[in-house]
Amino acid sequence: MSQPRPIPRLLGSLLLLAAATLSGVAASALAATPAQAAEPVRPLGQTVPVPASVVPGGAPFTLTAQTRIRTDNSDEVRAIGDRLAEVLRPSTGYALPVTDRPSPGAIRLRLSGGDSALGEEGYRLQSSPGALTITAHRPAGLFRGVQTLRQLLPSRVEEDTRQPGPWRVAGGTVTDSPRFAHRGAMLDVSRHFLTVDQVKRYLDHISLYKINKLHLHLSDDQGWRIAIDSWPRLATYGGSTQVGGGPGGYYTKAQYKEIVRYAAARYVEVVPEIDMPGHTNAALASYAELNCDGVAPPLYTGTAVGFSSLCVPKAVTYDFVDDVVREIAALTPGRYIHIGGDEAHSTSRADYVAFMNRVQPIVARYGKTVIGWHQLTGATPAKGAIAQYWGLDGTSQAEKAQVVRAAKNGTRLILSPADRIYLDMKYNKDTKLGLSWAGYVEVRRSYDWDPGAYLAGAPASAIAGVEAPLWTETISSNEHIDHMAFPRLPGVAELGWSPAATHDWEDYKVRLAAQGPRMDALGIDYYRSAQVPWPATR
């Protein structure tokens, strides 16, 4: 009878390694290189936006192959847990089952009715060796807390392939809630049409930094980008081109609803804008009756502004507005419809006021609140309306005073100063993309201002928040979006989220630099500003 043959040492080692990997035993240790095993744990406050309160203490929490994600027994919280697992699984290689059952060493996501002080979006993150718990009053707060958790893990957690551990989160407690309720990013899909996938990609990136509004600029002189059943040529003809004469495009109603759904899963509210009475050449070219002379102009592919206007005296104009607002309102679960109102240079002041007096009640009729560019304050803003200020540091005192008066009378303000946070402004004279009519806007300039004190005389209670527009005269690809939005957009997000007392450029630029490897892992082709001490290797 023959004796069992010994397994060769190398083969035995390989089998043991495979068994350990499959079972998850010491998987993080096996995956870590010596340098990464010694990698310091990221401090609790090294995130963007910076949290309102950080109390460090105790040993870190370690994510392992045995970790589960425990959620409350609700579909909404379960969905947040599923989304977290989707982010973490590719890079860690861990199964990370999502369960509502007690589980030692879990990441726990829990709602607490007793934590009403956290508000709609606040959260508490508690990290210790035995568990990591995120508590919030509302699901949006859990989602914001999850974004903080992502940033506290090593940057390579964002990779879509297996990466070495360990995966540790510093011990202690983060208690956090936003300064302003409105923290927006505007995407101009009219000058250059951007596909559904491009918009989704932007949503993924902005939600990491706790942006909660996506303002879609859906119509302009160069293109109409949303299907309207009652006026079909708006999309099929008015959407058939773009700046430079490209093919343009538009969203079907199903595609727009998909964007809204995708945004909602990331707790981002979509704000649709139909700009009027100016910036309307695409509509005027599509329907001759919208012109005072009954003659449709040609489609437009340039970049000049201020030459177009709906015909204010015509009754058909308001039939058109009513139909468009009605159909968009039915597609949009959010609270707002943006009616534009800027650069209406071809509309007399009297006509502008008359137009806004007719249009604002139409928005209210369909259950929505008006947002308009700050020129709306030159008319009579409706009760509850919000004006979006896009002036410059050097805007005339008379124009600023008009906005401040409206704020004192109850009109709330979104701040989007063009020479601070217009993301299409060039960083410097060597920037190949973008424009410079508002000046050059480097990273420090976009961050180093206080929204609460920007418009002298405006009540602090009138400031709804901040929003960073990205106009697309020169922008058409993901690479273009990345280069112009990042790294300025994270700073805008911090201005909107973090307490004013935390705003300090010297501290911020270090935290922003630490985001560089994370943006690399996410495939964001950001601008490496010389003002930021980025890590030496990319």
C-alpha positions in Angstrom: 0.0 0.0 0.0 1.5 3.3 -1.1 2.0 6.2 1.3 0.4 9.6 0.8 2.7 11.9 -1.1 3.7 15.2 0.7 2.4 18.3 -1.0 5.3 20.3 -2.4 6.1 23.3 -0.1 5.3 25.9 -2.8 2.1 24.3 -3.9 1.0 24.0 -0.2 1.7 27.6 0.3 -0.4 28.6 -2.7 -3.3 26.5 -1.5 -3.2 28.0 1.9 -3.1 31.5 0.4 -6.1 30.7 -1.8 -8.0 29.3 1.1 -7.3 32.3 3.2 -8.4 34.6 0.4 -11.6 32.7 -0.2 -12.5 32.6 3.5 -11.5 36.2 4.1 -9.2 35.2 7.0 -6.7 38.0 7.4 -7.5 39.3 3.9 -6.7 42.9 4.7 -3.3 41.9 6.1 -2.5 39.7 3.1 -3.5 42.5 0.8 -1.4 45.2 2.4 2.2 46.0 1.4 4.5 47.0 4.3 4.4 50.6 3.3 0.6 50.6 3.2 0.3 48.7 6.5 2.3 51.6 8.1 0.2 54.3 6.3 -1.1 56.7 8.9 -4.9 56.8 9.4 -6.5 59.8 7.8 -7.4 62.4 10.5 -11.2 62.7 11.0 -11.2 66.4 9.9 -9.3 65.8 6.7 -12.3 66.0 4.4 -13.9 68.4 2.0 -16.2 70.0 3.1 -14.6 70.2 6.6 -17.0 68.9 9.3 -18.6 71.3 11.8 -17.3 69.3 14.8 -14.6 66.7 15.1 -13.7 65.0 18.4 -10.9 62.5 17.8 -10.3 59.6 20.2 -9.6 56.0 20.5 -8.4 53.3 18.2 -9.6 53.2 14.6 -12.3 51.1 13.0 -11.0 48.6 10.5 -13.1 47.4 7.5 -12.4 43.7 7.0 -13.7 40.8 4.9 -16.1 40.0 7.8 -17.6 43.5 7.9 -21.3 43.8 7.1 -23.3 47.0 6.4 -26.3 47.1 8.8 -29.2 49.3 8.0 -32.6 50.1 9.5 -35.5 48.1 8.2 -36.5 50.6 5.5 -36.2 50.6 1.8 -34.6 54.1 1.7 -31.9 53.4 4.2 -31.3 50.0 2.6 -30.7 51.7 -0.7 -28.1 54.0 0.9 -26.4 50.9 2.3 -26.5 49.2 -1.1 -24.9 52.3 -2.7 -22.1 52.3 -0.1 -21.5 48.6 -0.7 -21.3 49.2 -4.5 -18.6 51.8 -3.9 -16.5 49.7 -1.5 -16.7 46.2 -3.0 -14.5 46.7 -6.1 -11.5 48.2 -4.3 -11.7 46.1 -1.1 -12.7 42.8 -2.7 -15.0 42.2 0.3 -18.6 40.9 0.0 -19.9 43.5 2.5 -23.5 42.1 2.7 -26.2 44.6 3.6 -28.5 43.4 6.4 -30.9 44.7 8.9 -29.8 42.2 11.5 -27.4 42.9 14.4 -23.8 42.2 13.3 -20.6 42.6 15.4 -18.1 45.0 13.8 -20.6 46.4 11.3 -20.9 49.7 9.6 -24.3 50.8 10.8 -26.6 53.3 9.2 -29.4 54.4 11.5 -32.2 57.0 11.6 -32.9 58.5 15.0 -36.1 60.5 15.7 -34.4 61.8 18.8 -31.7 63.6 16.8 -33.9 66.3 15.2 -31.1 68.8 15.9 -29.2 67.2 13.0 -31.9 68.6 10.6 -32.6 67.3 7.1 -28.9 66.7 6.1 -26.9 66.5 9.3 -25.3 63.3 10.6 -23.1 61.9 13.4 -20.3 59.5 12.5 -18.9 57.5 15.4 -15.8 55.3 14.8 -14.3 52.8 17.2 -12.6 49.4 16.9 -15.9 47.6 17.4 -18.1 49.4 15.0 -18.7 52.5 12.8 -22.1 54.1 13.2 -23.6 56.9 11.1 -26.7 58.4 12.7 -29.1 60.9 11.1 -32.5 62.4 11.5 -33.3 62.0 7.8 -32.1 59.7 5.0 -30.3 62.6 3.3 -28.2 62.9 6.4 -27.2 59.3 6.2 -26.1 59.8 2.6 -24.0 62.8 3.5 -22.4 60.9 6.3 -21.6 58.1 3.9 -19.7 60.6 1.7 -17.6 61.6 4.7 -16.9 57.9 5.4 -15.7 57.5 1.9 -13.3 60.4 2.3 -12.0 59.0 5.6 -10.9 55.8 4.0 -7.7 55.7 1.8 -8.2 57.3 -1.6 -7.7 54.0 -3.4 -11.1 52.9 -2.0 -12.5 54.8 -5.1 -10.7 52.5 -7.6 -12.8 50.0 -9.6 -10.2 47.2 -9.2 -9.0 45.3 -6.1 -6.6 47.4 -4.1 -4.4 46.5 -1.0 -5.6 47.4 2.4 -5.7 48.0 5.3 -9.0 50.0 5.3 -9.1 52.0 8.5 -11.1 55.0 9.8 -9.7 57.1 12.7 -11.4 56.7 16.0 -13.7 59.5 17.3 -16.9 61.4 16.5 -17.9 63.7 13.7 -21.0 65.8 14.2 -22.0 67.7 11.1 -24.7 69.7 9.4 -24.8 72.3 6.6 -24.5 76.0 6.9 -26.8 76.6 3.8 -29.6 74.5 2.5 -28.8 75.3 -1.1 -25.5 74.0 -2.4 -25.8 73.8 -6.1 -23.9 73.1 -9.3 -25.3 74.4 -12.6 -24.7 72.5 -15.9 -25.4 74.3 -19.2 -26.5 71.6 -21.6 -27.7 74.2 -24.2 -24.5 75.7 -25.6 -23.1 72.2 -25.9 -25.5 69.2 -25.4 -24.3 66.8 -22.7 -25.6 63.2 -22.8 -27.5 61.5 -20.0 -24.3 59.5 -19.1 -22.3 62.7 -18.9 -24.8 64.3 -16.5 -24.9 61.1 -14.4 -21.1 61.2 -14.1 -21.2 64.8 -12.9 -23.8 63.8 -10.4 -21.6 61.1 -9.0 -18.8 63.6 -8.5 -20.7 66.5 -7.1 -22.6 64.4 -4.6 -19.3 63.2 -3.1 -18.8 66.8 -1.9 -22.3 67.2 -0.5 -23.7 69.3 -3.4 -27.5 68.9 -3.2 -28.9 70.8 -6.2 -28.2 70.2 -10.0 -29.5 73.2 -11.9 -29.9 72.2 -15.6 -29.9 75.1 -18.1 -32.2 73.4 -20.6 -32.8 76.2 -23.2 -30.9 79.0 -24.8 -30.2 80.6 -28.1 -28.1 77.7 -29.2 -30.4 74.8 -28.3 -33.5 73.5 -26.7 -32.8 70.3 -24.8 -36.1 68.9 -23.4 -39.0 67.3 -25.3 -42.3 69.2 -25.0 -45.2 67.3 -26.4 -47.4 70.3 -27.0 -44.6 72.1 -28.9 -42.5 69.2 -30.4 -40.3 71.3 -32.8 -38.7 72.9 -29.8 -36.6 69.8 -29.3 -36.6 68.2 -32.8 -35.6 71.5 -34.6 -34.6 73.9 -31.8 -32.4 71.1 -30.3 -30.7 70.1 -33.6 -27.5 72.2 -33.2 -25.2 73.8 -30.7 -22.2 76.2 -30.5 -20.0 75.7 -33.5 -22.7 73.9 -35.5 -22.5 70.4 -34.0 -25.5 68.0 -34.0 -26.9 69.1 -30.7 -29.5 66.8 -29.1 -32.2 66.8 -26.5 -33.6 64.7 -23.6 -36.7 62.7 -24.2 -39.1 62.8 -21.2 -38.0 59.3 -20.2 -34.3 60.4 -20.3 -35.0 63.5 -18.2 -36.9 61.4 -15.7 -33.9 59.0 -15.6 -31.6 62.0 -14.7 -34.0 63.1 -12.0 -34.2 59.5 -10.6 -30.4 59.1 -10.6 -30.0 62.5 -8.9 -32.6 61.6 -6.2 -30.7 58.4 -5.4 -27.8 60.7 -4.5 -30.0 63.2 -2.7 -29.6 65.8 -5.3 -32.6 67.9 -6.4 -32.8 68.7 -10.1 -33.8 72.4 -10.9 -34.8 72.8 -14.5 -34.3 76.1 -16.2 -36.1 77.5 -19.2 -34.5 80.9 -19.8 -36.8 83.7 -20.9 -37.8 86.2 -22.2 -34.2 86.5 -23.6 -31.9 83.6 -24.5 -34.8 82.2 -26.6 -33.5 82.0 -30.2 -33.9 78.2 -30.4 -37.6 78.6 -29.5 -38.1 81.5 -31.8 -36.5 79.6 -34.6 -38.8 76.6 -34.0 -42.1 78.5 -33.9 -42.6 81.7 -36.0 -45.6 82.7 -34.0 -43.5 83.4 -30.9 -41.9 86.3 -32.8 -43.5 89.7 -32.9 -43.2 89.9 -36.7 -44.2 86.3 -37.2 -40.9 85.4 -38.9 -38.7 82.7 -37.5 -35.0 83.5 -37.3 -32.4 81.0 -38.3 -30.9 78.6 -35.8 -27.9 80.1 -34.0 -24.5 78.5 -33.3 -22.6 81.5 -32.0 -21.9 82.8 -28.5 -23.1 86.4 -28.4 -25.9 87.2 -26.0 -28.8 89.6 -25.6 -30.3 89.7 -29.1 -33.4 87.5 -28.7 -36.7 88.0 -27.0 -40.1 86.3 -26.8 -42.9 88.6 -28.0 -44.3 90.0 -24.7 -47.6 91.4 -26.0 -48.7 88.3 -27.8 -51.2 86.0 -26.0 -49.6 82.9 -27.7 -46.4 83.6 -25.7 -48.2 82.8 -22.5 -49.8 79.7 -24.0 -46.3 78.6 -24.8 -45.0 79.3 -21.3 -47.9 77.6 -19.7 -47.5 74.5 -21.7 -43.7 74.3 -21.2 -44.0 74.9 -17.4 -46.9 72.5 -17.1 -45.0 69.6 -18.8 -41.7 70.2 -17.1 -43.4 70.6 -13.7 -45.1 67.2 -14.2 -41.7 65.6 -14.8 -39.9 67.3 -11.9 -40.6 66.3 -8.3 -38.4 69.1 -6.9 -39.7 72.4 -5.6 -38.3 74.8 -8.2 -38.5 75.9 -11.8 -35.9 78.4 -12.9 -37.2 81.0 -15.4 -34.0 82.7 -16.3 -34.5 86.4 -16.9 -30.9 87.5 -17.5 -29.5 89.5 -20.3 -32.9 90.3 -21.8 -31.3 93.3 -23.7 -33.8 93.1 -26.5 -36.8 93.4 -24.1 -37.8 96.8 -22.9 -37.9 97.4 -19.2 -41.7 97.8 -19.3 -42.1 94.5 -21.3 -39.7 92.7 -19.0 -41.7 93.7 -15.9 -45.0 92.8 -17.6 -43.6 89.4 -18.7 -42.4 88.5 -15.3 -45.7 89.5 -13.7 -47.5 87.1 -16.1 -45.0 84.2 -15.9 -44.4 83.9 -12.2 -48.1 83.0 -11.4 -47.9 80.3 -14.1 -45.1 78.6 -12.2 -47.1 78.8 -9.0 -50.1 77.4 -10.7 -48.2 74.1 -11.2 -47.0 73.9 -7.6 -43.5 75.2 -8.1 -41.4 78.0 -6.7 -39.7 80.5 -9.0 -36.0 81.0 -9.2 -34.7 83.6 -11.6 -31.3 85.3 -12.3 -30.9 88.4 -10.2 -32.4 90.7 -12.9 -35.7 89.4 -11.6 -35.3 91.9 -8.8 -35.8 94.6 -11.4 -39.4 93.4 -11.6 -41.5 92.3 -8.6 -40.3 88.9 -7.4 -43.3 86.7 -6.4 -43.7 85.8 -2.8 -41.2 83.0 -2.0 -39.2 83.6 -5.2 -35.4 83.2 -5.2 -33.0 85.4 -7.1 -29.7 84.0 -8.2 -27.0 86.6 -8.1 -24.3 86.4 -10.8 -22.7 89.8 -10.5 -19.0 90.6 -9.9 -17.1 92.2 -7.1 -17.1 95.3 -9.3 -20.8 95.2 -10.2 -22.4 98.7 -9.8 -23.6 99.7 -6.4 -27.0 100.5 -7.9 -27.5 97.0 -9.2 -26.3 95.5 -5.9 -28.6 97.8 -4.0 -31.6 96.6 -6.1 -30.8 93.0 -5.1 -30.3 93.9 -1.5 -33.6 95.8 -1.4 -35.4 92.7 -2.7 -33.6 90.6 -0.1 -34.8 92.9 2.6 -38.3 92.5 1.3 -38.2 88.7 1.6 -36.6 87.5 -1.7 -34.0 84.9 -0.9 -30.7 84.8 -2.7 -28.5 82.1 -4.2 -25.0 83.5 -4.7 -23.1 82.7 -7.9 -20.7 85.6 -8.3 -19.1 85.2 -11.8 -15.6 86.3 -10.8 -15.6 83.8 -7.9 -17.5 80.6 -8.8 -18.3 80.6 -12.5 -16.5 77.4 -13.3 -16.1 78.3 -17.0 -13.8 81.2 -16.2 -10.2 80.6 -17.0 -7.8 79.9 -14.2 -5.2 82.1 -15.8 -4.1 83.4 -19.2 -2.7 80.0 -20.2 -5.9 78.1 -19.6 -7.0 76.7 -23.0 -10.7 76.3 -22.1 -13.2 78.7 -20.8 -13.8 82.5 -21.0 -12.3 85.4 -19.2 -15.0 88.2 -19.4 -15.3 88.1 -15.6 -11.5 87.8 -15.1 -9.3 84.9 -14.2 -10.5 82.7 -11.3 -7.8 80.6 -9.6 -8.6 78.1 -6.9 -7.9 80.4 -4.0 -10.1 83.2 -5.4 -13.0 80.7 -5.9 -12.7 79.7 -2.2 -11.6 82.8 -0.3 -14.8 84.7 0.2 -17.7 84.5 2.6 -21.2 84.1 1.1 -22.8 85.4 4.3 -21.0 88.7 4.0 -20.7 89.1 0.2 -23.6 91.4 -0.4 -23.4 94.2 2.1 -26.8 94.9 3.6 -28.4 91.7 2.6 -29.9 90.0 5.7 -28.1 86.8 6.6 -31.4 85.0 6.7 -31.9 85.9 3.0 -28.9 83.8 1.8 -30.3 80.5 0.6 -26.8 79.3 -0.4 -24.3 79.1 -3.2 -24.2 77.6 -6.7 -21.3 77.1 -9.1 -22.4 77.4 -12.8 -20.6 75.7 -15.6 -21.4 77.4 -18.9 -20.4 75.4 -22.0 -19.4 77.7 -24.8 -16.0 75.9 -24.9 -16.9 72.7 -23.0 -18.2 69.5 -24.6 -16.4 66.5 -23.1 -15.9 64.9 -19.7 -12.3 66.0 -19.7 -13.4 69.6 -20.2 -15.9 69.4 -17.4 -13.3 67.8 -15.1 -10.6 70.4 -15.8 -12.9 73.4 -15.3 -15.0 72.2 -12.4 -12.3 70.5 -10.4 -10.7 71.5 -8.0 -12.8 74.6 -7.7 -16.2 72.9 -7.2 -15.2 71.2 -3.9 -14.3 74.6 -2.5 -17.7 75.9 -3.4 -19.2 72.9 -1.7 -17.3 73.7 1.4 -18.4 77.4 1.3 -22.0 76.1 1.3 -21.6 73.4 3.9 -19.1 74.2 6.5 -19.4 76.9 9.3 -17.9 80.3 8.4 -15.4 80.0 11.3 -13.8 77.0 9.6 -13.0 78.8 6.3 -9.2 79.2 6.1 -7.3 79.0 2.9 -4.0 77.7 4.5 -5.9 74.8 6.1 -8.2 74.2 3.1 -5.4 74.0 0.5 -3.8 71.1 2.5 -7.1 69.2 2.7 -7.8 69.9 -1.0 -4.3 68.5 -1.9 -5.3 65.3 -0.1 -8.2 65.0 -2.5 -5.9 64.8 -5.5 -5.3 61.0 -5.2 -9.0 60.5 -4.7 -9.9 62.5 -7.8 -7.2 60.5 -9.6 -8.8 57.2 -8.5 -12.2 58.5 -9.7 -10.8 59.3 -13.1 -11.4 63.1 -12.6 -8.9 65.0 -14.9 -8.6 68.0 -12.5 -6.5 71.1 -12.9 -3.3 70.9 -10.9 -3.2 74.5 -9.6 0.2 75.7 -8.4 -1.6 77.2 -5.5 -2.3 73.8 -4.0 0.5 71.5 -2.6 -0.6 68.4 -4.5 1.2 65.1 -3.7 4.3 64.7 -5.8 3.0 61.7 -7.8 -0.3 61.4 -9.6 
